């Protein structure tokens, strides 16, 4: 293989990984015009458009996807072999994208930023929205480096580390008609419910349980982040099943009554998830270790703290 063709494959690999000419240029320490010129050479040599514009983004052609299937693994192995010892937190300018919920941001983002300022001042960390299904695809497509969430898709492309698990409690305002007593299933089903959903679907773990029993509840409203939940509950005639973790936050439960659900549900496990391509990536391994440590440390602190 000619040196020019190998260089084009190297640039092609970066574009396919980042799915962005701008990010590929940053990754390769090249200018955007230089990457665009390389794409022009790819089109000429490979006799295919390779990448096409779709709005502000680019999409690979069928030929590019087929080529990626053949060279993606070998190129990753080659890059890893060359750069396995090249990540230095103190001098790195790397950007990491983490798919997380606002609850995870609340738990660890401040100590994470402090850690980066002290150990890796050139490293950037970007929080991107987490969705149960979309995030797994984003990991496969290299749109994010790491994710923290549930692992509901199992295949050989994803790796994970178990972080912790937690159950759920029922939350409502202190003067809600159902507050202060044991709630029956009938009362639960007749109530108006607030659901936190990252996907936008008005169907959560409670609804999956109810489906098995041939029952259903009324989802009166949904939100896509946890931080707004206490304020909404304090001002409305709603109830919500929330993670047990949140019930340990005195700021969250202030003005709310926390009780038990009228049925047993299995606790939910939270995982730190990455793609197999990053198994030996020293930068991702470094970031992974810090995220795991900070989350488990914060979890133990929260669960050991006095009840509000």
N, C-alpha and C positions, 0 to 999 in steps of 0.2 A: 504494500500500500504506500502511495506517495505521501510525503510529509504534509502537502497541502490538503489532501483528503482526510488525513488523520486530524488535522487542525479543524477542518469543517465539522467532523464528527464530534469533536470536543465542544465546539460552539453549539452544534445541534443538540447535544446532550444537555447543555446548560439551559437552552431555550425550552426544551421539552420538560425539564425538571421545574423550571420557574414559571413556564407558560406566560412569559412576559419578556419582551425585548429589553425593557428598562432594567428589570431585576437580573436578567441574564448578563447584561453589560456590567452591572455592579458586581455580580458573582465572579465574572472573569477579569475584572479591573480593565475593561475596555470602554470605549465611547459607544454611544448608541449608533452613530453613523457607521462605525466599524462593524458592529454586529449586523446592521442592515445590509452592508456591503457583502458580508459573509453569506447572508441569506440569498442575495442575488447570485452569488457563485454556486450555492447549493442548487438553486433552480436551474442554472445553466448546465452544471455537471450531471445532476441527477434527472434532468428533463422532467421536472414536476414542480408545481407551485410551492410545495412543502408546507408553507403556512399561509392562511388566508385571514383577512380581517373580518371580525364579527363585532360591530360596534367599536368599543375601545379596546377590545381584546383580540387575541389571535388564536386561531384554532389550527391544529395539524390536519393535513390531508390524510386520506386513507394510506397513501404511500408512506407518509411520515410515521403514521402509527405502526405500519408494518415494519418499517425500518427500526423504529424504537423497540419493538418486541425482540428484534434480533440483536441490537447493539446496546440496549439499555443496561442489561446486566453486566456484560463485559466492560463497558465504559465505567460503570460504577466501581467495579472491582479494580480497574486500572487506576482510577482517580484515588480510591482508598489506599491502594498500595503506595502511591506517590505522596499522598498528603496525610497519611495516618499520624504523623508526628508533627504536623504543621499548625496545630491549634494551640495558641498561647493566649489565655484569657487577658493577660495584661496588655497585649498589643493588638489583639484581634479587632476587626471592624465588622464582625459578622452580625447579621440580623436574624433573630429567631421569631417565628410566628407560632403562637400557642392558641389552640382552640379551647376556650374556657367559658364558664358561666360567670355571671357577676358575683355569685357566691364564692367562687374560687378566687376571683380578683380581690374580694373583700378579705379573704383569709390570708393571702400571702404576697400580694403585689407590693405593699410598702416594704417589707423586709427584703423582697427580691430586688427591688430598685436600689435599696441601700447596699446590698451585696454587690450588685453590678458596679455601682459608683466606686466601691472600695477595691474590688478585685478585677473588674473588667470594664473600665471606663469607656472603651470604644465599642462595646457590645450593646446592641439595641434589642429590646424585647417588645413585640407587638401582640396584644390580645385581640383575637378575632372571634366572632360569634361561634358558639358551640351548638350544634344540633345533633340529635342522636344518630341520624342516618347520614346527613350531609357531611359531617366531620370525618367519618370513616372514609368516604370517597375523597375528601380533601387530602387525607393522609396518603391515599393511594396515588393521587394525582400530584403529590408534592406541593400542594398549596399551603400546607401547614407542616411544621416540623414535629410538634407534639400536641397531644390533646389530653384533657382530664375529663373523664366522664364514664358513663356506663359502657360496657362492652357487649353489645347485642348482635355483633356480626363476627363470626369466627372463620378465618381462613389463614392460610400460611403467609399472607403478606403483612399481617399486623402482629406486633409484639405488644406485651403489656406487663405492667407490674401492679399488683393489688396494693391499694393504699389503705382503705378502711371501709367499713360498712356502717349503715345507720338505718334506723326505722323511721316511722312517721308519726306525727301527732296532729291533732285537730286544733285549729286556731280560729278564734272569732273575737269580737269585741266583748269587753267585760260585762256589758249590759245587754248582750244578745239574749233573746228568749231561751236559747238552748244552753246558755253558759251556766256553769256551776253544778251540773248534774251529769249522770251517765246517760248518754244519748242512745236511743234505740235505732235499729236499722231503718225503721219506718220514718222516724224523724230526720235521719240523715238523708234519706232519699228525697224527702219532701222539701228540704232546705235548698236555698240558692247558693251555688258553689262558685268559688274563684279558683281558677287553675293556672299555674305557671307552666307554660309550654314553650320550649325552645324551637319546636318545629312549626308552630302555628296551628297544629291539629288540636281540636278540643277533645282529646282523649289521652288520659294518663294511666298511671299504674292502678289507681283505684277503679277506673273504668274497665281495665282488663280483668280485674277481679270480679266486678259486677257482671261483666259479659258472661263469665263462666257460670254465674248463678241465675242467668236470665233476667237480670235487673239492670236498671239504668238510673242515672241522676241528671239533674238539670245543671249544666254548666252555664251560669248566667253571664260570666265574663272571663276573659283570659288576658294574661299579661305575659311578656317575654323576658322578664327579669324579676328576681326575688326582692330587690330593694324596695319596690313600690308596694309590696304586699301588706306590710303592717299599716301603712297609712290608709290604704283602701279599706282594709278590714275595720279599722277604727271608725270610719265614716259611713259604712254601708251595712246593710243587713245580710251579710254574706258569711260563709264559713269556708275554710280551706284546709286541706291536708298538706302539711309542710314537712320537710325533712327534720328529724330529731335534732340535727346539728344546729338549726336555726333557733330552736327553743332554748338553747343555752346562751343566746345573745340577749342580754338585758335590754339593749336598745331596741331590739326587734319586738320583744314580747311586752314592752311597756304599754299598758292600756289594753292588753289582750288577755283572754282566758285561754289556757292551753289544756286540752283534755285528750282522752283516748278515742281512737276510732272504734266503731261498734263491731269491728271484725278484725281478725288477725291477717296481717300481710307480711310477706317475707321482706327482710331488710334488703336494701339496695347496696351493692358494692360499687365503689368508685375505683377507677383504674387510671394509671398513667399509660398512655398509648402512643406508639410510634410505628413507623413502617420498617420492614425488614431491611430496606436499603440503608437505614441509619444504624444498623446494629454495631458497626465498627467506626462510625463517624465520631471522632474524638470531641468535636464541638457539641454534638447532640448528647453524647454520653456525659459530658461535663454539665450541661444544662439539666439533663434528666436527673442527675444525682442531686442537684440543688433543689429542683422542684419537688422531688420525692421527699427529701429531708424536711423542707419547709412545711409541706402539707401534713406529713405525719406528726411533726412537732406541734403544729398549730392544732391539729385534731386532738391530740392528747391534752394540750393545755385547755381547750374548750370543754372537753368531757370531764376534766378534773376540777374545773372551776365550780364554786358554790352555785346552787340553783338561785335563779332570780327571785 
